[in-house]
Amino acid sequence: MKPSLRMHGLVQHINAVAQQLGLDMLTVKKEYIFRTWVTISAPLTYAVFGVYWGFIEARRHWLEGIKSCIMLGGLVSGSAKLLTILLRHTPIRDLLYFIIKICEDYEQRGVDFIHALNFGIDRVYKIQRIIFVGYSITFLIMLLMPLVLLFYKGIRITVMPYEIPGLSIDSNIGYGLTYLQHTVPEVVGGIGFYLGDMLVLLALNQIQTFADIFQLKATALNDALERKEQSRYVCDVGEYKDFNIQALLMDLINWHQLFVDYCELVERIYDNLIAAQVFAASVSIVICLCVNLNEFDLISAIFFLVSAYSMSVYCIVGTQIEFAYDQVYQTVSCLSWHELNCEQRKLYMMMLQRAQNMKIIVLLGIVPLSLGTALQASELDFYFGSLLAKNNI
């Protein structure tokens, strides 16, 4: 299958998921239908009932109040994803179409480019399977575990860490209505998390694909420069062969400019979403650790896995992007630039300077998106979680 068809199918899959939430990503003008308002109401519902119930429980015991806030990080990251999709609908749509167009253009340029595009798409599908399986398992456990405990042990726990005022979970009707109400934000949240992650990670993974294409273009230029060098030993005096070096150099420079512009565009679109995702997951880990170090709580234990899982995926992709930047810089540095003429060397130096000063993705202007940040955040999370649990706040 052509890379463009595979990428088009992937984008259609993402859009089909978005349509389940009333968020059509490919339409020119976004429309607010019933499902859209249900999606918008999900974080609002948790914000209202969760905060209210948290104040009530905190008066009774501090640990109960903390339990009511274990999904606060999910509320923040989910709201950030929803707001990004709603407020930046047009740039996201244009970005998706641009990615498809790149696949359509470069699959015509030979087997090597097709292989690079397919390798990038395989990478996205691998991440998609990991995200889908992870979210499906954790959210299904969160939905089904209360029913399992109810039927087998008679224990009544809620899906979300709050109760609805006026509905007692001790009664069958009250527990049933509470479970149904909790199911709506839980399902919307699970689908929304998957949708937001796929949009972000699809865009971020194209940076690696673009770096691979850049390397192919640089290899073609380097081959031409080496042929030029070898030709000096066999050509007659005064004979000159161009080997199409100027066109190859300009093609490489134009692609590098597109690469830089694309990286900056992705950061402008998704900067707040990525920062909210990582920091909210970190806060959720602290709260879940604090709760479980005092006493085991099933919901917080499951949500701890969700938070650590999502933060790790983002930071791993961020590290891969740093490797892509290094790959581009090393490719530029290894060009046989001494075979370029004076004007061509000036263009080469400008490209080298840009490659040396690539703007990495920084979370709120503080720390880079990388595995090192994930490890530091994990250490701080465990420290603060242990500290809060030990000193009872």
Salt bridges, closest charged atoms under 4 A:
GLU57 OE1 - ARG60 NH2 2.56
GLU64 OE2 - LYS67 NZ 3.75
ASP94 OD1 - ARG93 NH2 3.16
ASP105 OD2 - LYS101 NZ 2.96
ASP122 OD1 - ARG6 NH2 2.56
ASP197 OD1 - LYS81 NZ 2.79
ASP251 OD2 - ARG109 NH1 3.98
ASP251 OD2 - LYS217 NZ 2.74
ASP271 OD1 - ARG88 NH1 3.32
GLU295 OE2 - LYS67 NZ 2.58
GLU339 OE1 - ARG232 NH1 2.57
GLU339 OE2 - HIS338 NE2 3.98
GLU343 OE2 - LYS346 NZ 3.81
